[in-house]
Amino acid sequence: MTAVAVTHRPGQLRATLTGPVLGVDAVTALTAALELAERTPRVRAFVIASDGPAFCTGMPLAGDRLTSDILGALALAHDLLTGLTRSPLATVALVNGQVTGGGVALAAACDQVVAGPEATFRITELLVGLLPAVLLPVVARRTGHHRAFSLALTAHQLDSAAGVSTGLADRAAQNPEAELVRIMRELGRTTPAAVAALKRYRNTLQPGTGSLEQATEAMRERLEDPAGRARMSLLAGQGLLP
């Protein structure tokens, strides 16, 4: 089974996650799908959805993964988030179900996040002794820096309504697909060039995903801490890590 299923619909290209884990295969497939959407005529929106009960539970950490492997995956994820932020297309996340760790960043990097009735958002990195190094700047641009810090510090879980009130989501909807129809109708009143220009201007006012070098060094420190590694191994053994 492929990590991401790509489908074309009027005005949009959709990338549907076939599993909740944001592994290298999923990140690579999402990046390729975004690039395809940008090359395809008459596509106005790149949509990320999921066909499982969870939207996305973040990077795989279970097992004895090498620091270099995790940091390499982190760099690929950083590039994907930057691509979503800078894309000339409107990017939309249809979120219903659990969203944790890097999944929060994946949704937050999109221009519009539609939260379904079962959507929950939780930044879980500190629970396993890591840092949300790539995630934090992406969330902070939506929520403000202190709110993002507080969500990471406490690993507090937000439901759909709270996701909207904090800025992690833009719309709460009983039927996310119907809400996407409204978004596409609203986009249809604008021009692609104006959307692209608005996103470029937004990014000059508010930088998007932070420095990869800073994120890498912050994560390396945690990954090379023996106590942190022991905690990760314990949680992996209990089946609590993706």
Secondary structure, 3 states (H helix, E strand, C coil): CCCEEEEEECCEEEEEECCCECCHHHHHHHHHHHHHHHHCCCCCEEEEEECCCEEECECCCCCCCCHHHHHHHHHHHHHHHHHHHHCCCEEEEEECCEEECHHHHHHHCCCEEEECCCCEEECCHHHHCCCCCCHHHHHHHHHCHHHHHHHHHHCCCEEHHHHHHHCCCCEECCCHHHHHHHHHHHHCCCCHHHHHHHHHHHHHHCCCCCCHHHHHHHHHHHHCCHHHHHHHHHHHHCCCCC
